[in-house]
């Protein structure tokens, strides 16, 4: 035969089984240097600093030519 359920699985029981599959919002913390919200343990996109050290040069808004 095959694997056939004996009784119907309720929406509540099915949801409880799948509750860990949800997508969570990333944790946002304020940057210690510029105060912008950034993801925890990531380089700040606005100033380029991570843990008080310049890691990436921030991109300038207007390109000067």
N, CA, C and O atoms as CSV, one atom per row, in Angstrom:
chain,resi,resn,atom,element,x,y,z
A,1,UNK,N,N,0.835,-1.182,0.000
A,1,UNK,CA,C,0.000,0.000,0.000
A,1,UNK,C,C,0.884,1.252,0.000
A,1,UNK,O,O,1.973,1.262,-0.575
A,2,UNK,N,N,0.407,2.271,0.636
A,2,UNK,CA,C,1.145,3.511,0.739
A,2,UNK,C,C,0.924,4.136,2.100
A,2,UNK,O,O,0.150,3.637,2.916
A,3,UNK,N,N,1.602,5.213,2.323
A,3,UNK,CA,C,1.445,5.911,3.594
A,3,UNK,C,C,0.189,6.772,3.514
A,3,UNK,O,O,0.200,7.856,2.930
A,4,UNK,N,N,-0.882,6.279,4.104
A,4,UNK,CA,C,-2.162,6.977,4.069
A,4,UNK,C,C,-2.518,7.386,5.484
A,4,UNK,O,O,-2.536,6.539,6.377
A,5,UNK,N,N,-2.807,8.676,5.720
A,5,UNK,CA,C,-3.151,9.105,7.071
A,5,UNK,C,C,-4.482,8.519,7.522
A,5,UNK,O,O,-5.420,8.415,6.732
A,6,UNK,N,N,-4.561,8.136,8.793
A,6,UNK,CA,C,-5.780,7.551,9.326
A,6,UNK,C,C,-6.846,8.610,9.575
A,6,UNK,O,O,-8.038,8.363,9.392
A,7,UNK,N,N,-6.395,9.816,10.002
A,7,UNK,CA,C,-7.332,10.914,10.233
A,7,UNK,C,C,-6.780,12.177,9.593
A,7,UNK,O,O,-5.589,12.281,9.300
A,8,UNK,N,N,-7.680,13.134,9.383
A,8,UNK,CA,C,-7.294,14.407,8.780
A,8,UNK,C,C,-6.443,15.213,9.766
A,8,UNK,O,O,-6.741,15.269,10.960
A,9,UNK,N,N,-5.389,15.829,9.250
A,9,UNK,CA,C,-4.550,16.696,10.071
A,9,UNK,C,C,-5.200,18.076,10.078
A,9,UNK,O,O,-5.430,18.663,9.020
A,10,UNK,N,N,-5.495,18.592,11.265
A,10,UNK,CA,C,-6.182,19.875,11.374
A,10,UNK,C,C,-5.260,21.028,10.976
A,10,UNK,O,O,-4.039,20.879,10.931
A,11,UNK,N,N,-5.864,22.165,10.691
A,11,UNK,CA,C,-5.084,23.350,10.321
A,11,UNK,C,C,-4.153,23.773,11.445
A,11,UNK,O,O,-3.035,24.228,11.201
A,12,UNK,N,N,-4.623,23.622,12.680
A,12,UNK,CA,C,-3.803,23.995,13.837
A,12,UNK,C,C,-2.564,23.098,13.952
A,12,UNK,O,O,-1.451,23.589,14.142
A,13,UNK,N,N,-2.765,21.789,13.836
A,13,UNK,CA,C,-1.643,20.856,13.938
A,13,UNK,C,C,-0.677,21.038,12.770
A,13,UNK,O,O,0.539,20.987,12.955
A,14,UNK,N,N,-1.207,21.246,11.582
A,14,UNK,CA,C,-0.363,21.479,10.407
A,14,UNK,C,C,0.441,22.767,10.573
A,14,UNK,O,O,1.627,22.813,10.243
A,15,UNK,N,N,-0.213,23.816,11.088
A,15,UNK,CA,C,0.471,25.090,11.301
A,15,UNK,C,C,1.555,24.994,12.350
A,15,UNK,O,O,2.620,25.596,12.209
A,16,UNK,N,N,1.285,24.226,13.420
A,16,UNK,CA,C,2.305,24.040,14.452
A,16,UNK,C,C,3.539,23.338,13.898
A,16,UNK,O,O,4.662,23.644,14.297
A,17,UNK,N,N,3.335,22.410,12.992
A,17,UNK,CA,C,4.465,21.699,12.406
A,17,UNK,C,C,5.300,22.624,11.518
A,17,UNK,O,O,6.512,22.444,11.398
A,18,UNK,N,N,4.660,23.604,10.903
A,18,UNK,CA,C,5.354,24.491,9.956
A,18,UNK,C,C,5.765,25.827,10.559
A,18,UNK,O,O,6.256,26.688,9.829
A,19,UNK,N,N,5.588,26.033,11.839
A,19,UNK,CA,C,5.780,27.370,12.402
A,19,UNK,C,C,7.226,27.850,12.347
A,19,UNK,O,O,7.465,29.056,12.411
A,20,UNK,N,N,8.188,26.954,12.231
A,20,UNK,CA,C,9.585,27.383,12.154
A,20,UNK,C,C,9.989,27.774,10.739
A,20,UNK,O,O,11.114,28.234,10.540
A,21,UNK,N,N,9.111,27.609,9.743
A,21,UNK,CA,C,9.454,27.899,8.359
A,21,UNK,C,C,9.171,29.340,7.965
A,21,UNK,O,O,9.393,29.712,6.813
A,22,UNK,N,N,8.693,30.150,8.879
A,22,UNK,CA,C,8.349,31.534,8.554
A,22,UNK,C,C,9.605,32.354,8.267
A,22,UNK,O,O,10.709,31.973,8.656
A,23,UNK,N,N,9.425,33.469,7.590
A,23,UNK,CA,C,10.534,34.381,7.289
A,23,UNK,C,C,10.490,35.511,8.311
A,23,UNK,O,O,9.476,36.195,8.447
A,24,UNK,N,N,11.585,35.701,9.022
A,24,UNK,CA,C,11.656,36.737,10.044
A,24,UNK,C,C,12.320,37.984,9.479
A,24,UNK,O,O,13.118,37.913,8.544
A,25,UNK,N,N,11.980,39.110,10.056
A,25,UNK,CA,C,12.634,40.363,9.682
A,25,UNK,C,C,14.052,40.349,10.252
A,25,UNK,O,O,14.263,39.858,11.361
A,26,UNK,N,N,15.023,40.878,9.511
A,26,UNK,CA,C,16.378,40.925,10.065
A,26,UNK,C,C,16.433,41.902,11.238
A,26,UNK,O,O,15.670,42.867,11.293
A,27,UNK,N,N,17.335,41.642,12.164
A,27,UNK,CA,C,17.488,42.496,13.331
A,27,UNK,C,C,18.166,43.788,12.911
A,27,UNK,O,O,19.261,43.761,12.348
A,28,UNK,N,N,17.524,44.923,13.180
A,28,UNK,CA,C,18.075,46.229,12.831
A,28,UNK,C,C,18.527,46.928,14.108
A,28,UNK,O,O,17.793,46.984,15.095
A,29,UNK,N,N,19.746,47.461,14.073
A,29,UNK,CA,C,20.302,48.191,15.202
A,29,UNK,C,C,20.839,49.520,14.690
A,29,UNK,O,O,21.228,49.604,13.525
A,30,UNK,N,N,20.874,50.564,15.518
A,30,UNK,CA,C,21.440,51.827,15.054
A,30,UNK,C,C,22.966,51.746,14.964
A,30,UNK,O,O,23.614,51.144,15.819
A,31,UNK,N,N,23.523,52.352,13.933
A,31,UNK,CA,C,24.975,52.406,13.757
A,31,UNK,C,C,25.561,53.270,14.867
A,31,UNK,O,O,25.010,54.320,15.197
A,32,UNK,N,N,26.668,52.834,15.437
A,32,UNK,CA,C,27.273,53.586,16.536
A,32,UNK,C,C,27.930,54.859,16.049
A,32,UNK,O,O,28.153,55.777,16.839
A,33,UNK,N,N,28.247,54.937,14.762
A,33,UNK,CA,C,28.936,56.111,14.225
A,33,UNK,C,C,27.960,57.138,13.656
A,33,UNK,O,O,28.037,58.319,13.996
A,34,UNK,N,N,27.029,56.695,12.781
A,34,UNK,CA,C,26.150,57.663,12.113
A,34,UNK,C,C,24.699,57.590,12.583
A,34,UNK,O,O,23.925,58.507,12.309
A,35,UNK,N,N,24.310,56.525,13.282
A,35,UNK,CA,C,22.958,56.437,13.820
A,35,UNK,C,C,21.937,55.841,12.873
A,35,UNK,O,O,20.784,55.664,13.266
A,36,UNK,N,N,22.312,55.523,11.636
A,36,UNK,CA,C,21.382,54.910,10.694
A,36,UNK,C,C,21.076,53.478,11.127
A,36,UNK,O,O,21.915,52.819,11.742
A,37,UNK,N,N,19.870,52.997,10.804
A,37,UNK,CA,C,19.550,51.612,11.101
A,37,UNK,C,C,20.291,50.700,10.136
A,37,UNK,O,O,20.327,50.946,8.930
A,38,UNK,N,N,20.885,49.639,10.684
A,38,UNK,CA,C,21.647,48.697,9.878
A,38,UNK,C,C,21.416,47.299,10.421
A,38,UNK,O,O,20.954,47.144,11.552
A,39,UNK,N,N,21.730,46.280,9.634
A,39,UNK,CA,C,21.619,44.905,10.113
A,39,UNK,C,C,22.721,44.648,11.129
A,39,UNK,O,O,23.838,45.149,11.000
A,40,UNK,N,N,22.386,43.857,12.139
A,40,UNK,CA,C,23.363,43.526,13.172
A,40,UNK,C,C,24.482,42.687,12.566
A,40,UNK,O,O,24.215,41.785,11.771
A,41,UNK,N,N,25.709,42.966,12.926
A,41,UNK,CA,C,26.910,42.257,12.484
A,41,UNK,C,C,27.189,42.434,11.003
A,41,UNK,O,O,27.808,41.565,10.390
A,42,UNK,N,N,26.748,43.538,10.411
A,42,UNK,CA,C,27.013,43.858,9.011
A,42,UNK,C,C,27.658,45.237,8.942
A,42,UNK,O,O,27.539,46.027,9.879
A,43,UNK,N,N,28.333,45.527,7.846
A,43,UNK,CA,C,28.923,46.846,7.626
A,43,UNK,C,C,27.796,47.836,7.379
A,43,UNK,O,O,26.834,47.516,6.682
A,44,UNK,N,N,27.903,49.034,7.941
A,44,UNK,CA,C,26.904,50.081,7.740
A,44,UNK,C,C,26.973,50.556,6.299
A,44,UNK,O,O,28.050,50.887,5.804
A,45,UNK,N,N,25.824,50.592,5.616
A,45,UNK,CA,C,25.799,50.989,4.211
A,45,UNK,C,C,25.979,52.489,4.028
A,45,UNK,O,O,26.424,52.928,2.967
A,46,UNK,N,N,25.644,53.280,5.032
A,46,UNK,CA,C,25.724,54.724,4.853
A,46,UNK,C,C,27.118,55.281,5.144
A,46,UNK,O,O,27.558,56.208,4.465
A,47,UNK,N,N,27.826,54.730,6.146
A,47,UNK,CA,C,29.146,55.284,6.473
A,47,UNK,C,C,30.291,54.312,6.194
A,47,UNK,O,O,31.441,54.743,6.108
A,48,UNK,N,N,30.011,53.001,6.049
A,48,UNK,CA,C,31.046,52.034,5.719
A,48,UNK,C,C,31.854,51.538,6.904
A,48,UNK,O,O,32.891,50.902,6.715
A,49,UNK,N,N,31.407,51.810,8.114
A,49,UNK,CA,C,32.156,51.392,9.305
A,49,UNK,C,C,31.571,50.105,9.875
A,49,UNK,O,O,30.371,49.854,9.772
A,50,UNK,N,N,32.436,49.297,10.476
A,50,UNK,CA,C,32.025,48.108,11.208
A,50,UNK,C,C,32.893,48.013,12.447
A,50,UNK,O,O,34.118,47.954,12.346
A,51,UNK,N,N,32.277,47.998,13.599
A,51,UNK,CA,C,32.953,47.929,14.898
A,51,UNK,C,C,34.010,49.017,15.051
A,51,UNK,O,O,35.111,48.752,15.534
A,52,UNK,N,N,33.676,50.250,14.638
A,52,UNK,CA,C,34.564,51.383,14.815
A,52,UNK,C,C,35.698,51.476,13.821
A,52,UNK,O,O,36.587,52.311,13.991
A,53,UNK,N,N,35.702,50.658,12.797
A,53,UNK,CA,C,36.788,50.637,11.813
A,53,UNK,C,C,36.208,50.817,10.411
A,53,UNK,O,O,35.205,50.190,10.071
A,54,UNK,N,N,36.833,51.669,9.598
A,54,UNK,CA,C,36.386,51.875,8.220
A,54,UNK,C,C,36.722,50.636,7.412
A,54,UNK,O,O,37.889,50.269,7.279
A,55,UNK,N,N,35.693,49.992,6.871
A,55,UNK,CA,C,35.875,48.754,6.130
A,55,UNK,C,C,35.664,48.988,4.642
A,55,UNK,O,O,36.420,48.473,3.818
A,56,UNK,N,N,34.642,49.761,4.295
A,56,UNK,CA,C,34.283,50.015,2.902
A,56,UNK,C,C,34.122,51.513,2.722
A,56,UNK,O,O,33.499,52.180,3.548
A,57,UNK,N,N,34.683,52.041,1.644
A,57,UNK,CA,C,34.465,53.449,1.316
A,57,UNK,C,C,33.005,53.617,0.915
A,57,UNK,O,O,32.540,52.921,0.013
A,58,UNK,N,N,32.266,54.524,1.561
A,58,UNK,CA,C,30.863,54.701,1.184
A,58,UNK,C,C,30.754,55.317,-0.215
A,58,UNK,O,O,31.568,56.157,-0.600
A,59,UNK,N,N,29.744,54.890,-0.963
A,59,UNK,CA,C,29.534,55.423,-2.302
A,59,UNK,C,C,28.987,56.829,-2.188
A,59,UNK,O,O,28.093,57.085,-1.381
A,60,UNK,N,N,29.513,57.743,-2.987
A,60,UNK,CA,C,29.015,59.120,-2.952
A,60,UNK,C,C,27.705,59.179,-3.708
A,60,UNK,O,O,27.509,58.467,-4.693
A,61,UNK,N,N,26.806,60.040,-3.237
A,61,UNK,CA,C,25.474,60.148,-3.834
A,61,UNK,C,C,25.557,60.710,-5.257
A,61,UNK,O,O,25.014,60.119,-6.190
A,62,UNK,N,N,26.232,61.845,-5.422
A,62,UNK,CA,C,26.376,62.458,-6.745
A,62,UNK,C,C,27.801,62.210,-7.250
A,62,UNK,O,O,28.777,62.497,-6.557
A,63,UNK,N,N,27.900,61.684,-8.441
A,63,UNK,CA,C,29.203,61.404,-9.004
A,63,UNK,C,C,29.793,62.661,-9.599
A,63,UNK,O,O,29.157,63.322,-10.420
A,64,UNK,N,N,30.998,62.994,-9.194
A,64,UNK,CA,C,31.650,64.200,-9.697
A,64,UNK,C,C,32.499,63.827,-10.903
A,64,UNK,O,O,33.326,62.917,-10.843
A,65,UNK,N,N,32.279,64.552,-12.007
A,65,UNK,CA,C,33.060,64.276,-13.225
A,65,UNK,C,C,33.764,65.521,-13.688
A,65,UNK,O,O,34.470,65.491,-14.696
